[in-house]
Amino acid sequence: MGPLGMLRYSEEHVKAVAARQPQSPTAATIENGVQNRTWLCGPAEEFITYLKEVERRYPGLEHVMVSCPLGTPRKIMKENLARFAREVMPAFKGNAR
């Protein structure tokens, strides 16, 4: 589990989820997710840089969860995860126990 706030949900979003209410359509956009770093998009180097910073800030962290947004076609999901394994994971191989 990451520390509280790591996913950067807005207070509005948390209250809506807790109350089982729909969230604001303006809060739940791809642009907001990318801007507040809830979602990472971009080249492998950006993922590596971000994850190295997370690793530095939380030295006991041993695992991260990587997933694709709900509704992503299986073929694209497999391509994205294979690319992540090929281009990002090797930067962390020396850290494996």
N, CA and C atoms as a LAMMPS dump frame, in Angstrom:
ITEM: TIMESTEP
0
ITEM: NUMBER OF ATOMS
291
ITEM: BOX BOUNDS ff ff ff
-5.0000000000000000e+02 5.0000000000000000e+02
-5.0000000000000000e+02 5.0000000000000000e+02
-5.0000000000000000e+02 5.0000000000000000e+02
ITEM: ATOMS id mol type element x y z
1 1 1 N 0.834 -1.18 0
2 1 2 C 0 0 0
3 1 3 C 0.877 1.241 0
4 2 1 N 0.459 2.214 -0.726
5 2 2 C 1.169 3.482 -0.743
6 2 3 C 0.698 4.359 0.401
7 3 1 N 1.451 5.398 0.679
8 3 2 C 1.042 6.311 1.743
9 3 3 C -0.226 7.063 1.364
10 4 1 N -0.965 7.492 2.379
11 4 2 C -2.179 8.255 2.143
12 4 3 C -1.86 9.46 1.278
13 5 1 N -2.635 9.671 0.262
14 5 2 C -2.422 10.809 -0.626
15 5 3 C -1.585 10.489 -1.847
16 6 1 N -0.992 9.317 -1.901
17 6 2 C -0.134 8.99 -3.036
18 6 3 C -0.918 8.999 -4.34
19 7 1 N -2.183 8.586 -4.286
20 7 2 C -2.982 8.56 -5.505
21 7 3 C -3.596 9.909 -5.827
22 8 1 N -3.554 10.838 -4.909
23 8 2 C -3.971 12.21 -5.131
24 8 3 C -5.428 12.349 -5.578
25 9 1 N -6.309 11.631 -4.936
26 9 2 C -7.72 11.841 -5.207
27 9 3 C -8.136 13.155 -4.564
28 10 1 N -9.013 13.867 -5.209
29 10 2 C -9.487 15.121 -4.631
30 10 3 C -10.43 14.811 -3.469
31 11 1 N -10.585 15.766 -2.57
32 11 2 C -11.513 15.599 -1.449
33 11 3 C -12.928 15.368 -1.982
34 12 1 N -13.259 16.078 -3.05
35 12 2 C -14.582 15.923 -3.678
36 12 3 C -14.787 14.474 -4.125
37 13 1 N -13.773 13.895 -4.731
38 13 2 C -13.86 12.519 -5.218
39 13 3 C -14.029 11.549 -4.045
40 14 1 N -13.207 11.704 -3.007
41 14 2 C -13.267 10.801 -1.856
42 14 3 C -14.648 10.857 -1.203
43 15 1 N -15.189 12.054 -1.016
44 15 2 C -16.516 12.194 -0.407
45 15 3 C -17.593 11.546 -1.278
46 16 1 N -17.498 11.717 -2.586
47 16 2 C -18.481 11.127 -3.493
48 16 3 C -18.421 9.606 -3.449
49 17 1 N -17.212 9.05 -3.417
50 17 2 C -17.07 7.597 -3.355
51 17 3 C -17.609 7.074 -2.025
52 18 1 N -17.262 7.748 -0.917
53 18 2 C -17.727 7.324 0.407
54 18 3 C -19.251 7.368 0.505
55 19 1 N -19.857 8.341 -0.134
56 19 2 C -21.314 8.481 -0.114
57 19 3 C -21.983 7.683 -1.224
58 20 1 N -21.175 6.96 -2.005
59 20 2 C -21.668 6.176 -3.141
60 20 3 C -22.43 7.054 -4.133
61 21 1 N -21.9 8.248 -4.337
62 21 2 C -22.476 9.18 -5.299
63 21 3 C -21.577 9.228 -6.532
64 22 1 N -22.14 9.559 -7.678
65 22 2 C -21.297 9.709 -8.852
66 22 3 C -20.341 10.885 -8.647
67 23 1 N -19.133 10.746 -9.174
68 23 2 C -18.186 11.847 -9.039
69 23 3 C -18.407 12.876 -10.134
70 24 1 N -17.891 14.037 -9.898
71 24 2 C -18.035 15.13 -10.851
72 24 3 C -17.381 14.766 -12.172
73 25 1 N -18.08 14.967 -13.274
74 25 2 C -17.47 14.661 -14.576
75 25 3 C -16.274 15.563 -14.869
76 26 1 N -16.205 16.701 -14.233
77 26 2 C -15.052 17.579 -14.478
78 26 3 C -13.834 17.136 -13.682
79 27 1 N -14.032 16.394 -12.594
80 27 2 C -12.902 15.931 -11.779
81 27 3 C -12.287 14.658 -12.345
82 28 1 N -13.085 13.856 -13.019
83 28 2 C -12.624 12.563 -13.497
84 28 3 C -12.294 12.616 -14.979
85 29 1 N -11.249 13.328 -15.307
86 29 2 C -10.832 13.394 -16.706
87 29 3 C -9.445 12.8 -16.851
88 30 1 N -9.137 12.36 -18.033
89 30 2 C -7.797 11.846 -18.313
90 30 3 C -6.767 12.936 -18.049
91 31 1 N -7.09 14.146 -18.452
92 31 2 C -6.149 15.258 -18.272
93 31 3 C -5.841 15.481 -16.797
94 32 1 N -6.876 15.454 -15.927
95 32 2 C -6.642 15.612 -14.492
96 32 3 C -5.807 14.46 -13.939
97 33 1 N -6.101 13.265 -14.366
98 33 2 C -5.342 12.108 -13.905
99 33 3 C -3.877 12.191 -14.268
100 34 1 N -3.593 12.662 -15.472
101 34 2 C -2.205 12.812 -15.91
102 34 3 C -1.551 13.992 -15.201
103 35 1 N -2.268 15.101 -15.094
104 35 2 C -1.707 16.303 -14.465
105 35 3 C -1.346 16.074 -13.002
106 36 1 N -2.187 15.363 -12.251
107 36 2 C -1.89 15.155 -10.831
108 36 3 C -1.122 13.862 -10.573
109 37 1 N -0.655 13.221 -11.628
110 37 2 C 0.207 12.043 -11.563
111 37 3 C -0.488 10.812 -10.992
112 38 1 N -1.823 10.787 -11.041
113 38 2 C -2.536 9.574 -10.687
114 38 3 C -2.319 8.545 -11.792
115 39 1 N -2.27 9.018 -13.018
116 39 2 C -1.965 8.184 -14.18
117 39 3 C -0.654 8.67 -14.763
118 40 1 N 0.175 7.728 -15.173
119 40 2 C 1.417 8.073 -15.846
120 40 3 C 1.282 7.716 -17.312
121 41 1 N 1.641 8.64 -18.149
122 41 2 C 1.625 8.422 -19.592
123 41 3 C 2.916 9.002 -20.145
124 42 1 N 3.48 8.338 -21.118
125 42 2 C 4.669 8.895 -21.737
126 42 3 C 5.722 7.84 -22.01
127 43 1 N 6.91 8.305 -22.371
128 43 2 C 8 7.383 -22.695
129 43 3 C 8.553 6.694 -21.441
130 44 1 N 9.245 5.595 -21.655
131 44 2 C 9.799 4.797 -20.555
132 44 3 C 10.657 5.644 -19.624
133 45 1 N 11.398 6.581 -20.16
134 45 2 C 12.294 7.404 -19.335
135 45 3 C 11.513 8.176 -18.266
136 46 1 N 10.308 8.642 -18.601
137 46 2 C 9.494 9.366 -17.624
138 46 3 C 9.013 8.436 -16.513
139 47 1 N 8.651 7.204 -16.864
140 47 2 C 8.249 6.23 -15.857
141 47 3 C 9.411 5.925 -14.929
142 48 1 N 10.579 5.693 -15.518
143 48 2 C 11.762 5.367 -14.719
144 48 3 C 12.09 6.509 -13.769
145 49 1 N 12.094 7.737 -14.28
146 49 2 C 12.396 8.898 -13.443
147 49 3 C 11.412 8.995 -12.288
148 50 1 N 10.126 8.855 -12.583
149 50 2 C 9.099 8.955 -11.542
150 50 3 C 9.256 7.834 -10.518
151 51 1 N 9.414 6.615 -10.979
152 51 2 C 9.515 5.49 -10.06
153 51 3 C 10.802 5.538 -9.235
154 52 1 N 11.879 6.043 -9.801
155 52 2 C 13.13 6.221 -9.033
156 52 3 C 12.911 7.246 -7.921
157 53 1 N 12.135 8.296 -8.191
158 53 2 C 11.827 9.285 -7.162
159 53 3 C 10.969 8.666 -6.061
160 54 1 N 9.978 7.859 -6.444
161 54 2 C 9.154 7.162 -5.449
162 54 3 C 10.043 6.229 -4.622
163 55 1 N 10.938 5.528 -5.269
164 55 2 C 11.855 4.613 -4.584
165 55 3 C 12.742 5.377 -3.589
166 56 1 N 13.196 6.562 -3.974
167 56 2 C 14.035 7.379 -3.098
168 56 3 C 13.239 7.862 -1.886
169 57 1 N 12.006 8.297 -2.129
170 57 2 C 11.179 8.84 -1.046
171 57 3 C 10.693 7.765 -0.081
172 58 1 N 10.513 6.545 -0.558
173 58 2 C 9.978 5.449 0.255
174 58 3 C 10.92 4.253 0.156
175 59 1 N 12.044 4.297 0.867
176 59 2 C 13.086 3.273 0.704
177 59 3 C 12.644 1.847 1.04
178 60 1 N 11.588 1.663 1.825
179 60 2 C 11.114 0.322 2.144
180 60 3 C 10.175 -0.255 1.101
181 61 1 N 9.818 0.542 0.106
182 61 2 C 8.874 0.097 -0.921
183 61 3 C 9.478 -1.041 -1.727
184 62 1 N 8.738 -2.116 -1.833
185 62 2 C 9.234 -3.285 -2.555
186 62 3 C 8.431 -3.61 -3.805
187 63 1 N 7.181 -3.154 -3.88
188 63 2 C 6.317 -3.5 -5.004
189 63 3 C 5.545 -2.279 -5.464
190 64 1 N 5.282 -2.222 -6.737
191 64 2 C 4.363 -1.239 -7.291
192 64 3 C 3.349 -1.997 -8.139
193 65 1 N 2.185 -1.424 -8.281
194 65 2 C 1.149 -2.042 -9.09
195 65 3 C 1.06 -1.282 -10.405
196 66 1 N 1.085 -2.006 -11.481
197 66 2 C 0.974 -1.424 -12.817
198 66 3 C -0.276 -1.997 -13.449
199 67 1 N -1.126 -1.117 -13.963
200 67 2 C -2.346 -1.594 -14.599
201 67 3 C -2.736 -0.644 -15.711
202 68 1 N -3.734 -1.042 -16.428
203 68 2 C -4.28 -0.23 -17.507
204 68 3 C -5.69 0.196 -17.109
205 69 1 N -6.166 1.303 -17.647
206 69 2 C -7.531 1.737 -17.324
207 69 3 C -8.564 0.678 -17.695
208 70 1 N -9.632 0.604 -16.909
209 70 2 C -10.721 -0.316 -17.23
210 70 3 C -11.211 -0.053 -18.644
211 71 1 N -11.482 -1.103 -19.353
212 71 2 C -11.983 -0.968 -20.711
213 71 3 C -10.902 -1.021 -21.771
214 72 1 N -9.627 -1.061 -21.349
215 72 2 C -8.545 -1.16 -22.329
216 72 3 C -8.644 -2.52 -23.012
217 73 1 N -8.627 -2.542 -24.344
218 73 2 C -8.684 -3.837 -25.038
219 73 3 C -7.511 -4.732 -24.621
220 74 1 N -7.778 -6.021 -24.498
221 74 2 C -6.772 -6.993 -24.05
222 74 3 C -5.475 -6.892 -24.854
223 75 1 N -5.574 -6.777 -26.158
224 75 2 C -4.375 -6.719 -27.004
225 75 3 C -3.501 -5.512 -26.623
226 76 1 N -4.117 -4.359 -26.429
227 76 2 C -3.365 -3.147 -26.075
228 76 3 C -2.801 -3.271 -24.661
229 77 1 N -3.59 -3.847 -23.748
230 77 2 C -3.117 -4.039 -22.386
231 77 3 C -1.856 -4.911 -22.381
232 78 1 N -1.883 -6.005 -23.116
233 78 2 C -0.728 -6.896 -23.176
234 78 3 C 0.472 -6.208 -23.82
235 79 1 N 0.232 -5.412 -24.854
236 79 2 C 1.326 -4.67 -25.497
237 79 3 C 1.943 -3.67 -24.518
238 80 1 N 1.091 -2.935 -23.785
239 80 2 C 1.588 -1.942 -22.835
240 80 3 C 2.385 -2.59 -21.708
241 81 1 N 1.869 -3.683 -21.158
242 81 2 C 2.57 -4.356 -20.071
243 81 3 C 3.874 -4.983 -20.546
244 82 1 N 3.886 -5.528 -21.752
245 82 2 C 5.12 -6.089 -22.302
246 82 3 C 6.152 -4.984 -22.524
247 83 1 N 5.706 -3.855 -23.012
248 83 2 C 6.617 -2.719 -23.215
249 83 3 C 7.17 -2.222 -21.87
250 84 1 N 6.313 -2.149 -20.854
251 84 2 C 6.755 -1.75 -19.522
252 84 3 C 7.822 -2.723 -19.018
253 85 1 N 7.573 -4.015 -19.184
254 85 2 C 8.537 -5.028 -18.741
255 85 3 C 9.857 -4.908 -19.497
256 86 1 N 9.791 -4.627 -20.762
257 86 2 C 10.976 -4.542 -21.608
258 86 3 C 11.763 -3.244 -21.394
259 87 1 N 11.056 -2.112 -21.244
260 87 2 C 11.726 -0.818 -21.244
261 87 3 C 11.889 -0.171 -19.869
262 88 1 N 11.042 -0.521 -18.912
263 88 2 C 11.097 0.128 -17.593
264 88 3 C 11.701 -0.796 -16.535
265 89 1 N 11.231 -2.011 -16.461
266 89 2 C 11.663 -2.913 -15.399
267 89 3 C 13.171 -3.14 -15.333
268 90 1 N 13.878 -3.197 -16.45
269 90 2 C 15.334 -3.418 -16.347
270 90 3 C 16.055 -2.345 -15.516
271 91 1 N 15.514 -1.142 -15.431
272 91 2 C 16.137 -0.084 -14.631
273 91 3 C 16.091 -0.404 -13.143
274 92 1 N 15.303 -1.403 -12.747
275 92 2 C 15.151 -1.761 -11.34
276 92 3 C 15.618 -3.174 -11.026
277 93 1 N 16.177 -3.859 -11.994
278 93 2 C 16.593 -5.251 -11.808
279 93 3 C 17.643 -5.403 -10.719
280 94 1 N 18.543 -4.432 -10.597
281 94 2 C 19.591 -4.51 -9.575
282 94 3 C 19.059 -4.412 -8.168
283 95 1 N 17.793 -4.001 -8.033
284 95 2 C 17.195 -3.822 -6.716
285 95 3 C 16.44 -5.055 -6.248
286 96 1 N 16.313 -6.055 -7.129
287 96 2 C 15.529 -7.255 -6.778
288 96 3 C 16.208 -8.028 -5.666
289 97 1 N 15.389 -8.643 -4.824
290 97 2 C 15.924 -9.45 -3.725
291 97 3 C 15.84 -10.91 -4.071
